[in-house]
Amino acid sequence: MLPNNCSEFAQSPQVLIKKDRVRIYFSTRVKDNVGKYLSHVAYVDFEKDFKKIIKVSKHTVIELGDLGGFDEHGIFPTNVLRDGNRILAYTTGWNRKVSVSADASIGLAISHNDGDTFEKHGSGPILSASLHEPFLVADAFVRPFGDLYHMWYIFGTKWQKFSALERPDRVYKIAHAISTDGVEWQRNGQPIIANKLNEDECQALPTVFYRNGLYHMYFCYRQAYGFRENTQNSYRIGYAKSRDLVSWDRDDDAAGIDVSDEGWDSLMQCYPYTFEMDGTVYMLYNGNEFGRYGFGLAVLEN
């Protein structure tokens, strides 16, 4: 049994590499006393060949927020980063709203026991709504390059009712911020990835690595409306490359991955996370129904 009685979903897998194992953090769900979901952080430890599970967490990894907090109703996703003798966790905390379904902000939690548990760096977020990023600030991916911490994340541009009989759907884009300490961030609120579908395209979960003289970004994207009913509108994995971490050239045809002909990821691929271990680049990702059936692993061939 997972912590907090969670029993559904394994969303947004993110990696911490240890000496003898690979730890994969993910968000799982439990229903509260009124039948609505709460998202909690859990982890599973694999041997480095991914053939055997060593351990599954059975304790609370990060506490949810207090009443009225930005992460009161869930934490999803959590991006982890080894930083000296501590582990940083950049969390997406979300809370329910009345006129729309939810809002989100980015928080920070720190572990001093090699990632078993995390304590929050204050009860509020480190990145939240601003003048040019009015809501849904989420999905942080943080890595140091040079003398700076770089964060790629998403922000909401609008909520829109595409159908008079349904609740509004959100539109969000990928942006970039920099920091000298990993806590205070400079941002300009500008999308950095060109749209492929239309101006209402939703872009999520950026993940970046450096290889062969280029920075490579994988992310997922979908239509803003009809993505739950029509699998053609559901998430797919996109790709962009950059030489300077600022300007990105999108080329989804070069992503090298697409939905399967059948099975757990035949209708949707989403929430990618890339990492390098022992010279090999891997990608974790979710499949159908936003991770209801777990996550998979892909390997970069070239």
N, C-alpha and C positions, 0 to 999 in steps of 0.2 A: 504494500500500500504506500502510495506517495504521501508526502507531508500534507497536512491540512485537509485530509480526506479527499484529495483530488483524484479524479479517475478518468478524465476526458482530455484529449488533445495533448500534443507535444509540439508546441509552436516555436518558431524562430530559434533553432539550435545555434548556439554560440560556444566557442571552444576556449579552454584553458589547457595548454600543454604542460604536463608535469614530467618528472624524470622517468617514471615507470608507467604512465598512463595518459590517456586523453580524457579530460573532463568536458562533458557537453552540458551546458545549461540550456534550459528550455522553459517555456511558460505552459503550465497546465491549468485545468479549470475545475472548479467545484460550484455547485449551485447553492445560493444562500437560502434563507428561510422563506423567501418569496418567489423562489424558482428562477432567479437571475444569476448569471455567471459572475464569479470572482476569479481573477487570474493570479496564480502564484508561481514563484520561481522554484524549480527543482533542478536536479542534475543527475546524470548517469556517467559512471566511469567505465571506459573501455580499455582493454589492452591496445597497444599502439598499432596492431594489425587489424583492429576493429572486429576481430572474430569472437571475442569473449567479453561479456559484461563482468566487471569486477565488483561494482557497488552501485546502488541506487539510493539517493538521499531519502531519509525518512524523517527529517527534521525541517523546521522552517528555515529557509536560506536567507530571505529578506522579509521583514515584516511589512505588511500593507500599512497604508497611512491611517491616521486617526480620522475621526468624524470630521467631514468637510475638507480633508486633505486632498492634494492633487492626485495622490495614488490610493485613495480610499477604496476603490473598487477593483483595482488590479495593477499588476506590473507586467508589461508585455510590450516590447522585448527587453532583454538585458544584455548589454555588450560589455564584456570583461577585458581587462588590460592589465598585464603584469607591469608594475611600476616600482622598481627597486624591491624592497622587502614587503610590499603590500600589493593587494589586488584591487584595482578600481572597477567598479560596476556602474556603467552609465545606464540608468533605468528609464523606461517610459512608463510613467504613472498615468492612469486614466481614471476618470470619475464620470458618473452619469449626469446628464443634463435633462431638462424638461422639453425645450423646444426642438432639440436635436438629441441624438443618441448619447454622445460622449464628448469630452474634451481631453486633451493630453498635454503633458509637459515632461521635460527631461530632468531626472534627478541624479544624484551621485551617492553611492554607498561604497564603503571601504572594508576590506577584509584584512585582518592581521593573522589569520590562521590558515593561510594558503587556499582560501576560497571555499572553506566549509560553510561559513556564515559571514554576513555583511552587516555593518552598522551604518545607518544613514548619516550623511554629512549635512545634518540639519533636517528639519521637517518640511522645508519648501524645496522647490525646484531650482536648478542652476540655469536652466534655459526654458523660457515660457513665452507666452504671447507677447507681442511687441507691436509697435506702430505699423510695421510692414508685414508682420507675420501674426495675423490676428487670432489664430487658434490652431490646435492640433500640431503642436511642436513635439516631435517624437522621433523614434527610430535612430538614435545616435549610434554612429560607428566612429570610434576614436582611435587614432594611431599617431605616434610621434614620427615626424619626418624632419630631419635637420634639427633646429633649435626650438621647434614649435610643436604643440599638439594640434592636430587637425581633426575636425569633426565634420562628418557628413551626416545629414539628418533631413527630416521632412518638415514642411509646414503647410497648414491648410490655407487655401486661397479663397474658398467659398463653400457654403452649404447651398444646395439647390434642390428644389422639388421638381423632379423629372416626371412625376405622376401625381395627380391631385389626390389619389387614394392612398398614397404611400408616404412614409416619413422621408425627410430630406436625406440626400446622399452627399458625401463629402468629396472635395477635390483637393489633392495635395501634391506638392512638388519637392524635389531634392535641392538642398542648399548646402553651403559650406561655411564653417567658422574656424577661427584660429585662437590659440591661447598659449600663454607662456607657462601656466601652472596647472592646466587641466580643470580649473574651477571657474575662472572669469573668462568669458568668451567674447570675441569681436565678430560681428556678423553684419551683412548688408541686406538680408532678406530678398536675395535675387535667385531665381531658379537657375541651375547650372546645366541641366540636361534637356535637350530639345525634345519637344513632343513628337511622337510618332503617329498616334491614333487621331487625336484632335486636341483642342485646347483644354478639354475637360479630362484628359488622360490623368490617371492617378499613378504616381510613382512612389515606391516604398523600399525600405530596407537596403540602402546602399552598403556595399562592402568593397574595400579597396586593398590592393596589394601591388608591390613593385616587382617587375621582372623584365629582363632583357631591355633595359633602358626606357621602359614605359610604366606609367601607373595605369592599372586596370581596375575598372569598376563594374561590378555586377549589381543588379537591382531587380525588382519586379515591377510590373506595370499592368494596368487593366483599364477597361472602360469604367466611367463613373457610375453608370446605370445599367441594370440588367445583368450584372455579373453573377448574381446568385442563381438565376434561372437559366441563363444562356451561357454554356461553357465557352463559347467563342469570345465572350466578353470577359472571361475570368483572367486571373493573373497568368502572365508569362514572364520568363526571365530575359532581361535586357542587358546590354553591354555597352560600355563606352571606354575610351582610352584618352590619356593625357600625357603631356611631357612636363607640365609645370604645376599640376594639382589645381589649376584655376580654370583653364579652358578644356572642355571635354568634347570629344568627337564621338557621337553615338553611332554604333554599327551593330544592331541586334543580330544581323546575319552571321556575325563572327562570334556570337555567344557560345556556340558549340554544344548547346543543350536545348531540347524541346520536349514537349509532352510525349509520353509513351503511347504506343498503339493500344495498350490495354493495361489495367491494373491501377495501383494506388496513386500514380501521378499521370494518368491518361487524360484528365480533364483540366488540370491546373498544376502549375509549378510556381512556388512563391517563397518568400523569406529566405533568400540565399545568404550564405556566410562562407567566405573563402579564407583559407589559412594554409600556410606552408609548414611542412614537417619533414625533416630529413631530405630536403631537396625536392619534394613532391608537393604540388599544389592540389588541395582538395576543396570541394564545395559541399557543404551541407545545405539541404533545402527541404521545404515541405511540399506536399502534393495536394490531392483532392480535399475539398472542404476545409481549406486553410489550416491543415495540420491535424485534422481529426484522427488520421490514421498513422501519425508518426512522421518521422523524417528519414530522408535517404542521403546517400553519400555518392558523389561523383569525383572523378580524378581527371586532372588536366593532362591531356595526351601530348600536346606540343607546347 
